[in-house]
Amino acid sequence: MAAPKNRFKALLRDKPRSIGMWMGMCDPYMAEAVARAGFDWVLIDGEHAPNDLRSIVAQLQVLEPHVAPVLRLPVNEPWLIKQALDAGVQSLLAPMVSTADQARAIVRAMRYPPHGIRGVGYPLGRASHFNTVQDYAATANDQMCLVVQIETQAGYDNLEDILAVEGVDAAFVGPADLAADMGYLTDMNNPVMLDRVADALRRIRAAGKPAGIIDVPDDAIERHFASGASFVAVGADLVIFAETMRSLAAKWQARIAD
């Protein structure tokens, strides 16, 4: 029996355009609601949301029957990657990848020797279905999916070198951090940044790799697809929840005040 098929990796290969949802609620009950909503993939955010390994596992357990999950860790440390992979994560969005050497290090952390440095402890984890996947060690490498996040001037400048690293499956433009690093912290929709984001998406596709991004306005999402994006996060669960709650409260506060 081989390692479980990576649905997200297959999605990147087989579906020219897909939509995802950013998840920051850190709760399996909400995660199941998102999973059943109809998105192609979802992203568990461990960088800017207060997720830990236990909350990540709890969300994976409800997500996996319904939708392709991806995890963003807070940092690209091998020990943290090892824990996430043993817990069943197969697709990683690696933040702040600025050089080809950084990308190579992450690839190695995701693979068993001789191709990497991943520790062999799968019998204890969800990844091997608790040691019931007999050929897990021999087949797990092929099911790993690495999406590098381009969020710095250096990453933008080194984009082609990063994409040429074997084991990098896709790249994801982080428009907010990219704008901040390029001097547009409070003006990420400046025409200069819009051009650079579009340029990055085109270059990713020109390199033969799927290109991803997150945005919210309809016109922005359409523009990203037109620039070559193939997988786009079209919202964030916590933002949607908070904005909807504020709107509902404001509407009825105004009505009862009349």
N, C-alpha and C positions, 0 to 999 in steps of 0.2 A: 504494500500500500504506500503510495507516494504522499508527499506533503500536500495539504489542502491547496486547491487552486486559488490563486490570488485574483479575486474578482475585479479589483480596481485596475490591476495591471492589464487584464484582459479588456476591460472597458477602454483604457487608453489606446489599446491596439485596434479595437473593433468598432468603436463609435466615434465618428468624426467630431461631434459636438455633444457635450454632456454638461449637466448642471449639478452643483453641489450646495450644501448648507454648512456654514461654519457653526460649530457647537461650543458654547461657553457656559452652559448652564450647570455642567458638572454633575448631572443627575441622571440615573438610568431610566426613571419614569418619563422624564421629558425626552430623553434620547429615543425611547421607543416611539413616542408620538412623532418625532422628527423622522425616524426610520420608516414609518408607515405613510409618510406624506407624499412620496412619489419622486424624490430626488434620486439621481443616479449614484451619488456618493455623498459622504459626510466627512467632515474634518473635526476630530476631537482636538481642541486646542489646549496643549499643555504649556504653552509659552506665556500667553497673556490671560489665561483663565486659571483659577486655583485647582487644577486637576493634580492628583497624585496617582501612583500606580494602582491603588485599589479602586479609585473612582474610574480610572481608564478601563480596567478589567470589567467592572460592573456595566459600563456602557457598551463595551464590545459584546458582552453576552446577549444584550437585547438588540444590538444593531445587526450582527452578522446574519441572522436569518432573512433580513429584509433589504439590506443596502450595503454597498461597498464602503468599508471604513478606512480612513487614513488618520494617522496620528502626527501632530507636530509636538515634538519635545521642546523643552525650554532651551536646551543646549545640546550640542552634538557630541556628548561624551560617550566613549565606548561602553562604560559600565551601565549607563542609563539606557543606551540602545539595546544592550544585552538583556536587561530586565524586560524591556518592552517587547522584544521579539519572543522571548520565552513565554510571555503572557499572551501571545497570539497575534501580535501586530505583524503584518506583512508589508505594509506600505507606510513609509515615513516621508513627511515633509520636513526637510532639514533647514532650519532658519539660518540666515546670515552666512551663506556660502559665497565667499569672495574670491577663492583661488582654486585651481585644479588640484593642488595638494590637499586642500581641505576636503574636496569632494572624494579624492582617493581614500583618505582616512575614514570617511564615513562608509564608503563601499566596503572597506576591509572589516569595519566593525560589524557589518551586516552579514558577513560570510564566514563559514567554517573554514579551517585550514584544509588545504594549503593556500586557498585563495583569500583568506582573511584571518581574523583573530577572535572570532566569536567563540565564547566559552561553550563547552559541550556539557550542558546540564538539562537538555530538553526532556528527559524522563520526568522531571518535576513540574513541567509546565503545560499550559493549555495548548501551546503551539503544536505539540505532538499528540494532542488529545490524551494527555497523561500517559504517554509511552505506549499508546495503542496503534500509532502510525509506524509500522515496522521499518519503513525506508525513509523516515523523516530526515536523518542526518545526510543521507545521500542525495536527497531531492530538494531540501529546503532552500538552498542557494538560488535555485532557478525561480522560486516564487517570491523572492524579495523584490520590492519596488522602491526605488529612491527618487524622490522629487526634490531637487535642490531649489532653495528659495533665493532669488536674486533681489537683494535689498540694499546694496551699497554701490557707490561709484566704482569701487574696485571690481565687484561682481559684474557690473555692467560692462566694464572695460575688458574683463577676462572671460566674457560669456562663451565665446567659441571654444576656448581651451577647457573650460569647465564641462561643456557639453560633450567634448571629445573623450572624456574619461569613461572607460568601460565600466558599466554598472550604474551610470546615471541614466535613468529612464525618461525623465521629463524635467522641465524647469517651470517654476512658478514665480511670477513677478510680484513682489511686495510693494505696491505703489506708495504706501504711506512712508515706510522706512526709506525707500529709495529716494523719495522727494526730500525727506529730512536730510539724508546724507549728501544730497546734491544742493542743499541750501534753500529748499522750498518747504520748510517744516510746516508753515501755516498757509501755504499756497500750493497744495499738491495738484490742483487742477489748473495751474498756470500752463499756458500753451506750450512752453518749453518742456514741461514734464509730460504733458499729454503726448507730445511727439516722441519723447524718449521711451515712454512705456510702449507705444505702438511699435517703435523701432526694436525694442527688446523682444516683443512677441514675434515680430517678423523674422528676427535673427534666429530665435529658437526653432521656429518652423523650418527655416532654411537649412538648419543643421539636421533636420530629419527627426526632431524630437517633439512630443506634444508640449504645448504651451498652456500655462494656466495663470489665473489671476482672480482676485476677488473685487467685486464692486456691487453697487446697489441700484443707481438710476438706470432705467431701461435704456436710455440712449447710450450710456457709457458701456453697458453690457453688449449692446449691439455693435458698438464701435470696436470693442475688444475682439469679438468674434470675427468681424471684418478684417481686423489686423492679423488674424491667424490663431487666436486662442482656440483651443479645443475643449478645455475643461474650465468652467468658470463657477466660482462660488457666488451665488446671487443674493446672499443675505446671511445674517448671523442671528441665531435663535434668541440670544439674550437681548440683542438690540431690538429685534422685532417685538419681543415680549414687553420690554420696558417702554418702547414708544407707544405701543397699543394701550398699555395701562395708563400712561400719562394722557393720551388723547381721550380715553374713555372718562377718566376722572375730570379732566378739564371741561369736557362737554357737559357733564351732569352738574358739576359745580356751577357752571354758568347758568344752566337752566333753573336750578333750584334757587339761585340768587335773584332771579327776575320776580 
